[in-house]
Amino acid sequence: MTKSSIGMGEQDQSEREKFENELKTILKASEDAGILLRVIGSLAFQIHCPQFGYLQAAMGRAYTDIDFGAYSKQNKQITKMMASLGYSENREVFISSEGERAIFDKPGNGLHVDVFYEKLDFCHAIYWKDRLEVDSPTIPLTELLLEKMQIVQINEKDIIDTIMLLLEHPLGDIDKETINIKLAAQLCANEWGLWRTTTMNLEKVKQLAQHYEQLTDEQKSKVTLQVDKIVARLNNEPKPLAWRIRDRVGDRVKWYKEVDEV
């Protein structure tokens, strides 16, 4: 795990509420405009973890920006809506990413909004196709889990968000308030690299959870149980020949993309 302090630090309640209230404003505007925006990142975990969301503040996990997943066919509508809310777009990011990412800033309050079109593409690509309609106002729980687990140089903030998610939600083969590990297993069976990074990071989550004094022994045990169940499911999913051939190569060949910070 990287020692980066990104997303970590003390943040008082008024500062957290600034992000949460702005998120509500953007979601209301998108709904009124018929735009399909789904929350990702720290605020998505907060929304989807009403019982264990308190762990973010307790563990020093701070909000740094507001992130969304969207479909590229609505990018012009999103740009217009964000402008109406007082945001200016960094067009260089949109152009250099070939329309896959947009960044908006609001000079008045220093807030920063990131929109990822069609997919979240860091170390591995997590696609939105036909998935943004599954849940609201966030992306589905499976994609929330993979959003964190696909980062090779995982940060502490990602560990904390994942712990919350695993404590809050059951595992199963459906999406409704459930981490759909059937889908996660299928995605990892289609890409050896995603399987390698995901299982590697899940083990890190299990190990690091044991050292947080904010967690009870019962909670630490539940994280361990959840991780073990997910890893077993990912490992037991039938794999195609191409996956098995790549598995023989293992870590001798790089299996992920480097993350370029904007």
Buried (B, 14 or more C-beta within 10 A) or exposed (E): BEEEEEBBEEBEEEEBEBBBEBBEEBBEBBEEBEBBBBBBBBBBBBBBBEEBBEBBBBBBBBBBBBBBBBBBEBBEBBBEBBEEBEBEBBEEBBEEBEEBBBBBBBEEEEBBBBBBBBBBBBBBBBEBEEBBEBBBBBBBBBBBBBBBBBBBBBBBBBBBBBBBBBBBBEBBEEBEEBBBBBBBBEBBBBBBBBBBBBBBBBEBBBBBBEEBEEBEEEBBEBBBEBBEBBBEBBEEBEBEEEBEEBEEEEEEEEBBBEEEEE
